[in-house]
Amino acid sequence: METITLGQAKLLIKAMAHKESLLLLSPPGVGKSDVIRQAAEEEGLPLRSLLGTQIAPEDVSGIPQIVNGRSVFCPPRILLPEEPEPFCLFLDELPAAAPDVQKALYALLLERRLGEHQLPKGTWVVAAGNRQQDRALVRQISSALINRTFVVQIRVDLKEWMIWAQQHGIRKEIISFINFFPDALIRDVSAEPVPFSTPRAWASLSQALDLVERAGALNPDLVRALCFGRVSAADAAIFCTTLDVNSAMLLTIEEYVRDPQKLPDEVTQLWFLLNRIKHHLLTGKVEVSADELNRFLLALPQEQRFALFAGHVWEWGRLGVSEAFLETLKQVTGLV
């Protein structure tokens, strides 16, 4: 399945939405609604939105009235304002709309028409929603509706999110955590009704921490409660551990490499630090000699050493750790 980023979706919206209807699909909490609002704002278009789960067919087609002995459908003001100025019509949660509502949208999506009334020239029509696999009360989208729109699959892009997060005041510890654990930015929707990590969830957590901190009530217990109440449990546990580690006066990577005895005993903190050390070494953010690296690796238990090597053999090889490699291979295979 072909996917694009939110930034690319914004470009498509600006280029096409005045002529062609678009339907953005993605998991929950990715930022589809925000990017549509941003695009409209940047182009100076008022945004009018309809929520698929809360509208009826007459909210689209209008209410019939008798005029001169004939029935005339009067479209709702939100879709056809008195002033014929272009605007951005945002159909949110479209895949969750009832079949009758989807059917009522056919002419709107394809022809920019409400019965006998045309939308103002230049009006955008953009829809968004979740996918069926996202467990978000999504209905089957009719083939007729699909054939009237450009269906665009959205993916999360770490670089784009980092830029957005820095521009919107997301807490530095959250940005640092996502930079170090990029997979934590978005997780698959859980089969159970429990919190799960998404860009929206991390932004919401950042705001919650800010609010409680401004109230002077932020403490470790409340931090953990907020984290576990907003993002995936595994991510919350590791994130809280990074806060504990960061508040405990961390040594530099070089100090840990040169003296592995300084590594913490607590398991979660230990694995966090080992991953941090691996990341910095393999990306060239710190420089230590090959002899120091070999001594450091050989001082670690076999399972920790093997976990560090897994998936990054060539990168470690370029750092000159052949001695540690050979010893690990002997231990794993039992060869002498």
N, C-alpha and C positions, 0 to 999 in steps of 0.2 A: 504494500500500500504506500503510495506516494504521500509525503507529508511536507509541510512548510512551517516556518517559524511564525511567531506573532508579528514580527517586524515585516516579514514578507507578506503576511496576510493584510497588514495595513496598506502596503503598496497596492495590492490587488483591489482592495476596497476603494481607494482613492481613484484608481484608474478605471474601474469597471462598474461600480455600484449604481451609477446614474443611468446605465443602460441594461446591465445584466444583474440578476439577483444572485447572491452568494449565500451559502449555508456553511458556517464554520462548525466543525465537529471535533470534539476532543474529550478527554476525561474531565471530571469536575475540577474546578479551582485552578485552571490553567491561565485564565486572564482574557478569554474571548470577549466578554462584555466590555472590559476596560479598553481593549484595543479598538473596538468599534466606536466607543465614546471618544477616544483620543483622536481617531481619524476624522470624525465629524467636527469635533472642536477645532482641529487644525485647519479644516476647510471652511469654518465659519457657518456650519449648518446646525440648526436646532435639532436636538435628538428627541424623538417621540418613540416610546417603546410599548409593545404589547407582550404580555406574558402568556405563553402558550397554555399553561395549566390553569389560567384564570379567565379565559375569554370564551365566549360562545359564538356560534356562527353569525348571529346578528350583530355582534361587535365588529365584524368585518364587512358584511354585506349591507348592514344598515337596517333601519326599521321602516316598514312600509306605511305610507300615508296615501289618502285619496286626494288627488288633485285633478279637478276638472273631470271627475268621473273615471279617472284612471289611477292605478296604483303606482306610486313612485317610491323608490327606496331612498331613504335619506341616510347617507353614510355618517358615521360618527365623526365628531369634530377632530379627534386625535389623528384620524387618517385623512381628513379633508378639511383643513382649517379655512376660515373665512378669507384670509389673505392667501392668494395663490403663490406663495413663496416656496421654493424647494426646501426640503428638510431630509433628515436621515430617519427612515422608518426601521426600527430595530425590533425584529420578531424574536424575542428571547424564549428559550426552551421550546423551540418549534417542534422537535421530535416528541415532546410530551403532550402535544395538543391532540385533542380527540379527532377521530376521522372526519367528522362533520366540519370541524374547524379547518383541518387541513384542506378539505375540499373547497371551503369558502375562500381559501387563499390562492387558488389556482390562477385566477385572472390577475390578481394583484402581483403575483410573482412573475408571471410571464409577460403581461401586457401593461403593467402599472395602471390597472383599471379597477374601479369599484362600481360594478353594474354599468351604468351609462356615464359615469364620472371618471375622468382621467386624473391621476395624481399630478401635481404641479411639475412642469418640466424641470429636469435636473434632480429630482428627488431620488435619494438612494433607498434601496431595499436590501437589507442585510439581515440574515437570520443566524441563530447560533443554538447549539444544544449539545447534549452528551450522546454517547454511543450506547447501543444496546448492551454491550458487555460491561458497562460501567455501573450497572445496578442502580440506575437513577430514575426509575419509573418511566422509562422511555417506551413509547409505543412503536409499532411497525410503521415506518414512513412509506406512504403509498408510492408506487412507481411513477404515477402521474406527477406527483409533487417533485420527486427526485429529478424527473426529466425537465422540470421548469427552472432548475437552479444549477449553479456550479457548486458541487459539494467539495469542500476543501478540508482536508484532514490536518489538524494542527498538532505540532509537537512542541515540547518545552526545550528551549535552548538556554544552556547555562550562561553563556556569555551575555545574551540579551537580558536575562534575569538579573545578573550581577550589575549591569549598568542601570537597569530600572531600580534595583534595590538601593543602590548608592544615591540615586537621584531622589528617592522617596523616603529617605530617612530610616530605612530598615536598620535595626540594631547591628553594631559591628560584630558582636559575637555570633549572631546568626549568619551574617555574610561570610565570616571566616569559617564557620562550621560547614556551610554549603560548599564553599570553595574547596574544603578538604575532603568532604564526603558528598560529591555531586549527586550520587544516586539517591540521597535523602531528600532532594528537592521535590521529587514526585514519586509516589509509590502506587502500586496497583490497588484498586479499590478492594477493601476487605470483604469477605463473604459475611462477616459479622458486623453489626451496627456499632462499630468502634471508630474513633478518630483515625485518620490516615493523612500522611504528608502530601501536601500540594503547595504550589507557590502561594495560593491564597491563604492556606493554613499558616505558613511561616510568616506571612505579612500580618495576619491577624494576631499571631502569638507575639510578634514584635510590638504591635500596638498595645496589647494587653499588658506586657511587661512595662512599657512606658507609662501606662495609666497607673498601675499599682505602684511603680517607683515614684511617680510624682505625688502620689498620696502618702508617701513615706512608709508604706507597709510591705515593701518587697523584702522577702527573706527566703532562705533555701527551700523551706517547706512549700511556700506559695509558688515559687518558681517551678518546682517539680509538679505541683498540682496543675498549673497552667500548661506546662509542656505536655504532660500525659493527657490533658483534656483537649488538646488541639492537633497534635501530630501523631504519627505512628509510634507505638510503644517502644519499639527498638530504637528509633531515632531519638525519641525523648530521653531514653536512658543514656544513650551515648552523648547527647547534647548536654545533659545535666552533668555528666562526668567531665566533659571538657571544661565546663564552668568551674567545677571543683579543682581540676588540674590547673587551669589558668590562674586561679586565685591562690594557688599554693607555691608561687614563685618558681616557675619552671626554669630548669637549667637550659643551656643552649644544646643544640643537637651535637655539636662537637664534644661537649662535656660528657654526654651520655655515651657516645661512641668510644671515647678514650677511657671511660670508667663505667662499664656496664653495671657495676655494683650499685650505682646511683639510681637505677631504674626502680620504680615503685613496686611494691609487693602486691597491691590490690589488683586483681585480674583485669577489670575493665579499664582502669587507668593504664595498666601495663600495655594492653593491646592497643589502646588509643595512641600511646607514645610510640610504640613500635611502628604503627602505620604512619605516624607523623614523621618518624625518622626515615622510613623507606621513601616516602613521598619527597622529602627534601633531598635525599641522596640521589634518587633516580632522576630528579628534575634539575640537578646541578645547583641547587640553592645553597649547599654547603660543600666545602672541599676538605676531605681528609685523605690521608695516604692509604695506599692499598694494604700496607702492613697493619695499620690501625683498624681498617675495615675487617681484615681477616681475623684479627684478635677479638674484635667486638663480636663478630658472628659466631666464632668458635666458643665464646663464653656463654652463648645462649643455649637453652635446651634445644634438642633436636626438633621438636614440633614447632617451636617459635621460628627457628632458622628456616625450616622447610616452608612455613607459611609466608615468610618474607620472600623466598625465592620463587614461589609458585606464580606462574604467569609472567615473570619478568627475568627469565634466565639470561637473555641476551643483554639486557640493560645492566644486570649485576656483573656479567662477564666483562663488559667494557670498563668496569671499575676495578678490575684486577683481583677478584676474590677467588681465584682458582683453588687456593689451598682450602678455603671453607667449602667450596663446591665439592671437591674431592672427598673430604671428610664426611660431608653430608651424604654423598652418594654411597660411600662405604657403609654408613650406619643404616641407610634406608634399604639397601639391597642385601646387606650382610656379606658383601664381598671383602676379601682381605687384600 
